[in-house]
């Protein structure tokens, strides 16, 4: 039996120093109590978030139910290479379909909510990369392109992140039409936490070089909110190998000053030098970096150069890049001296939160309190926020941590518990 007295002593501050209190909490807290603590804990930044895929499915449903139809059957009206159930189409675009094709769709508001939201989440056994990359992304994309729906979900999501005590996010997205840029800036300006954007392009597209050039131009024209460039897409598609973009990134540096670079690299199953090759493109941060552990020379380079790894534990588990999180290299990077931070990646598709990332890290790797705080500070120190904002965020985070350490304000916290946490975390036995 867990000692209720030990837990009360810990949360009331009777143990000496906060490190000691945190160790006692880890030893005595139930899963629900530890989750409450980590949800209430001040968090710094989430630097690796894909726009659209980072919005919870329930929020998408509420925002889109009166503006979209979804496909509930496949009748064979047209020749399709990969027909897709729960494919979403706006009411305006539905009018462009044939009568036979229209019969496959129902108004979203008439479709069972749980079935539709499940179609946007990896929540069933056997679902993995193909379900995510080939189906979920297709289902989310039309929703993400509707300005009114996007605005509603953006507001819901940023409020939830602020309630979770996150201070700063960098959202990745493909360039929008010029006329949409002011609306994006207005949403970011009105958000309850600091929001900045990274322009992104798909690495394996035939015209990836041209898309990259357009992203760089957008960033240069909108530096008040667009702070960096990234590239996405499955790295197991060989068309997107890093050195394909060596000359385009050189050209970008010739044309523009100070565009920060954070790139996905090493999110693959096999050993390799993808991270090393990606650093030659000018990356100051590496997204995922799972196979960096197989390249000791590059690990030394990143430690000495203070290049950050953006770790996403839940993503790497669900997409099977690290099926057993106990073997995830994150903890080796951290304790080897490579800067790391925790990120959600596509929390909408995982039905997860940043609290879940910290929960997985604390329970699996026995993080100390100093390590927990250092992870948060690294996210701000390596963010692409403008210097004035970065300094403000860092001061605010440090002050919030100090207040948290000297109070018991987590005891009465009422966390918003993610679906991932309910399925995967809160049923785990407490460690002793």
N, C-alpha and C positions, 0 to 999 in steps of 0.2 A: 504493500500500500504506500502511496505517495504520502509524504509527511506534510500535512496541512500547516503545521507550525513552521517547518522549514521554509515553505513558500511565503507565509506571512512575514517571517523575518526577512526574507530576501526583498520582497516588494516594499517593505517599510524602511529598509535601509539600515538594518542592524548589522549587517556584515560590513567589514571594513573596506572602504573604497568601492567604486562602481565595478571594477574588474571582478572583485570578489563577489559582489551581488549578482553579476551576470553569470558567473560560474555556478552559483547556487541555484539561480533560476533555471539554467539548462539542466541541472541535475534533478530538480524537484518538480518542475512545471509539467503539467499535462500538455498534450499537443495543442489543445484549445487555448490554454493559458499562454504558451509560447507564441502562438499565432497572434493573440491579442497584443502581446508585448511588441512584436515585430511590426504589426500594423500601426500601432500608435507611435512607434519610434520615428524620430525625424529622419527623412530620407533626402538625399541630395538630388541627383539627376538620373534620368533614363535616357541614354544617348543613342540607343539602337532600337528604333521603333518604326515599323513600316506603316505609313498612313493608310487608313482603311482597314488593314488587317490587325491594327491595334485597337479597334473599337469592338466592344462586346456585341455579340449577336443579338442579345435582347434589346440593346439600344438601337441597332439597325432595324429590328422589327418595328419598334414603336415609331421610329421616324419615317419608315418607308411604307407602312401598311396601307396607307391611303393613296399612294402614288405609284405603286408597283404591282405587277402580276408575276406569278411564279409558275414554273412548269411542273405539272403534277402527273403527266403521262407522256409517253413517247409513242406516237401513233404511226410514225413512218411517213409523214406527209412529204418530207424532203430527204434527199440523200445527205447524210451527215456522217462525218468520220468518227465523231465522238459525241453522240447525243447525251444530254445532261439533264437529269432531274433536278428540280429546284433551281433551274437557271432563271435569272430575274430579268425582267424587261419593264421599262417604264410604260405607263399607260399611253403616253404619246407614241412611243416606238411600237407598241402592240398594234396600233392601227396600220402599220406598214406590213404586217404579216397577212398571209392568205387566211381565208376562213377556216380551212383545215388546220393550219398551224395555230390559229387562235384558240381552237378547241382544246389544245394541250395545256392551256394556261388558265389559272383561276386568280381572282383578285387576292393579293397577299393577305388582306384582312380576313378572308374566308378560309385560310389555310391554318391548320393547327399550329399554334405558336411553337410548341416544343419540337415538333418534327422539323419545322423550317429552321429554327435556330440551331438544331443539331446538325443541319446540313452545312453550317459554317464553322463547325468545331470538330477537332480531332478528339472524339469522345467515345469511340467504339474500338474494341479489340481488332487489330489487323490494319487499322487506318494508319497511314504514314505519309511518306513523301509524295507518292502519286496522288493520293486523295487531296493533299494540301496544294501541291503545285499545279496539278492538272484540273482540279475540280473546285476547290474552295476559292482559289484566286479568281477563277472565271465567274463564280457566283457573286463575289464581292465587288468586282470591277464596275458593273453598271451602277450599283448603289453609290459607289465612291464618286461617280461622275455626275451625279445629280446635285447641283449646288444647294438646293433647299434641304434635301435629306442629309447631305454631308454636314451642313451647318448645324443641324439639330443634333447629330451624333457627336460632332466635335465638342459642342457645349456640354453635353452630358459626360463625355469622357474626361475632359479637362477638369470638370468639377469633381469627378470621382478620384482622379489622380491627386488633386489638391487635398481632398478629404483624407487621402492615404498618406499625407504629409510629404509628398514629392514637391520639389521646388522648381525643377527645370526639366524640360523634355526637348529633344531634337527629333522631329518627325521627318521621315524620308518620304518623298513623293516625286512622281514624274511631273515635268513642267505643265502648267496650266495655260490656257489661252490668256493672252495679255489682259483681257477685260476682267478676268477672274482674280487677278493678283490683288487688287484693293480689298476684295472681300476676304481673302486669306489673311491679309494684314490686319483687317478689322477684327477677325475672329481671334487672332493671336494677341492683339492689343487688349481685348476685353477678357481674356482668359484669366482664371484665378491663380494661375502659376505662370512662370516665364516659359514661353514657347518660341522656338526657332525651327527653321526648316532646313533640310538638306535636299538639294536637287539630286535626282537619281535617274540612271538609265539602265537598260537591260543589257547585260554583257554579251549575250550570245545572239542578239538580233543582228540581221544582215547589215543593217545601217547603224550599228551601235556607235561608230565613230561620229557620224553626223548628229545622232541624238546627244552624244556627249557634248559636242560643240554648242548645241542649242541650250543645254542645261547650264554650261559655263556662262553663256551670254545672259541667261536669266538671272543667275546669281550675281553677276557683275552689276546688273541694272537694279537689283533689289537687295542690296547688302544690309539694309536695316533689319530684315527678318530672315533672309536666306544666307546661311553661314558656312556652307560647305557642300562638297560634291561626293557622291557615292555611286557605286554600281552594284546591281543586284542580279539575281538569277542563279539557277543551279550551277554549281561549279563542276558537277559531273557531266555537264554539256561542254565538250572540248572547244566549242566555238568561242567560249568566253575566257580563254586562257589569259593570264595577266599580261604577258609581254606583247600581246596583240595591241595593247593600248600604250605602249611605251612612247611612240611618237606623238599620238594625240595629247598625252599629258604634258610632253615637252612643249607642244604648240600652245597648250593652255597657259603654261607658265610664261611663254614669250608674250602672249597677248594680255594677260591679266595679272595684277599683283594681288597676292594675299588670299587666294581662294584656298581654303583649308580642305584637306583630303582625308576622308575615312573610307576604307574599302573592305568589303567582305573578302576573306581569304582563309584558306585552310578548313573550310566547312565541307570536308570530304571524308570518306572512309579510309582511304589509303594513305600511307606515309608520303611525304613529298616536300617540295620547296616552294609551294604556292605562296606562303607568307613572305619568304625572302624575295621572290620575284615581284610581289605586290609592293614591297617597300621601295623598290626602284622606281615605282610610279609616283612616289612622293607622299605616301600615306603616313599620317601622324597617329592614326589609330587603326587597329585591325578588328574587324567584326568576326567574332567566333574564334578563329585561330585554333581550332580543335587539334589539327595535326602539327601545330608548331612544336609540340613535344617531341616529334621525331627529328627535329633539326636543331641540335644543341648549339651550333654556331650562331644561328639566328636568334635563339633564346638569349645568348650572351649579348648580341647586338641590341636587342630590344631592352634588356635590362640596363645596359650602359647608356643607351640613347633615350631611355624613359619613354618608350612608345607603348601606348595603352592597348590592352586587349579588352574588347567589349564582350563579356561572357553572358550567354543566355542558357542557363542550365535546363530549364523546362523545354525550350525549343530543341536543344541538342538531344534530349531524351526522347521526345515525341517523334522527332524526325529520324531517330535511330542512328544519329552520328555518335552518340555515346549512350547506348541502351542502359548500361549500368552506371548511374551517376556517381557511384562510389569510386569509379575509375576515371572520372573527369579530370583533365589536367589543370583545371582552374586553380586548384589549391596549390599545385606545384608552381604555377606561374607566380601566384601571390607570395609564397614563402621563398621563392627563388629571387624575388626582387623586381619582377616585371609588374608595372602598374596594371591593375585590373579594376573593372567595375562590373556590377550586375545590371542586366537589362532584360526587358521582356520580349523584344524582337517582334512577335506577332501575337500579343496577348489575347486579341479577339479570337483568333483561331485556336488558341490553347485554352481559352476560358480561364485565364490566369491573371496574376497581378505581380507587381514588384515585390510585395510582401512574400509571395510564394517563392520567388528567387532567393530571398534572404532566408526563408525557412529551410529550403533545401540545403543551402550552404551551411547554415548554423548546425543543423541536425547531422548532416553527413560528414562535415569536416571539422566540427568542434571549434568553430571560429572563436577567437577571443574578442572581447569588446573593442580593444584597440584595432583589431583587424576589421571589424564591422564598420567602425568610424572611418578608418583609412580608405575603405572601399568607397564610401560616400564622398569623401574629400577628393579622391582621384577622379570621380565622375565630373566634379566641378572644375578641378584644376586642368583637366584635359578636354573640357567642353570647348566648343567653337563660339561660345558667347563672346560678345564684345567685352573689352577689359573692364569697363565700368560695371557692367552687369555681373560679370564673373566675380569681381571683388565684393559686390553687394551680396551675391548669393553665398559666397564662402563665409562672410561675416555672419549672415543670417543663420546658416547651417551650424556654425560653431556655437553661436549663442543658443540655438534651439537644443543642441546636444547637451550643453551645460545645464539648461533648465530641466531637461528630461532626466539627467543624472541625479538631480537634487529634488525630484518630486516623485510622487507615486501616481502620475496622471495616466499611466497605462492601465491601472487597476479597473477603472470603470469604462474603458474604451469599448465601443461597439463596432467591431470591424465589419466591413462588407466582405463576406467570405466568398471567394471565387468558386466556380464549379470545379476547377482543377483541385483546389484545396479540399473540397468536400470529398472528391473521389479518391485522391492520391495521398493527402497529407494528414488529415485529421483522424484518420483511422489507424495511423502508425502508433505502435507502442512507444511510450516515453523511454528515453535512454536513461541508464543509471550509471 
